[in-house]
Amino acid sequence: MAGESTPATGKTLPSGSMEVRERRKWGVSASEAVSHFGTSGMSVAAATAITHPLDVLKVRLQMQLVGQRGPLVGIGRLSLQVVESEGLKSLYLGLAPSLMRSVLYGGLRLGLYEPSKYLCELAFESTNILVKIASGAFSGAVATALTNPVEVLKVRMQMNTRSSLGPIHEMRRIASEEGVRALWKGVGPALARAGTLTASQLATYDESKQALIKYTPLEEGFHLHLISSTIAGSVSTVMTAPMDMVKTRLMLQRESNCAGLYRNGLHCAYQVLRTEGPSGLYKGGFAIFARLAPQTMITFVLCEKLRGLAGLKAI
């Protein structure tokens, strides 16, 4: 049987070596599994709490001039308008469901990546970029399918400044007034976005680490994690901005009635292109980058640190 390459060095080891046998025991221990998913969820939640105001502004920017062309308000001006008219606390609308989603979605999205990659390695005896992309897409899609209702709730609360209801009451209201299916609005684009985001983010981070370790003096540690996560955040922003835009529009369907109903993600993208132009798909693009880039850096740097404290190997 062919050997396996180690994530940290890229060196090929015999399939019967002690390190490979040790790696194949991954996931057997319940405590290791809890630590694995727990460190992922905690790191994503911490990054989300820090960058949440940018997420609120991103959603507001994406809902500008629905069905229309025209000059858009920038993130700086919009942030001042929001704070002046709604108060500083408006930048933290939807924080509770956002954190709840981060622990669940983030834990699953990052936590499932390594087991998925591990199974692909066993099946194809390869650790190439395609395996990493497929593993990331799978883990992101599964995480989103399970947590879409919390994402819908978060987006609705970020736009609804008049509601004083808590997350549970708001979810009940959506289900009673629009049906339970409303909690899965935008799940198609959300799956596409999450799959693309996780695939581009984790695969880029993984490959960047490998390349930096191979071609630079950098070793496993803070600087390597910071540079790799910066590259991953930039790539994933460019890849996912249009899908994030479509997902937001579908989840806020009732708030977009002036533009007519979007039948699905493709119809939404077509309508945005037709009525708002190609730049319409990148509304809030700078806010997405301003949020996703630091969130990616915080997530990976913190996750690697927590994994080290928990006795787990680096991603």
Helices and strands as residue ranges (DSSP letters): E 4-5, E 12-13, H 18-23, H 30-62, H 75-86, G 88-92, H 95-101, I 102-106, H 107-111, H 113-124, H 129-159, H 167-178, G 180-184, H 187-215, H 222-251, G 253-259, H 265-276, G 278-282, H 285-309
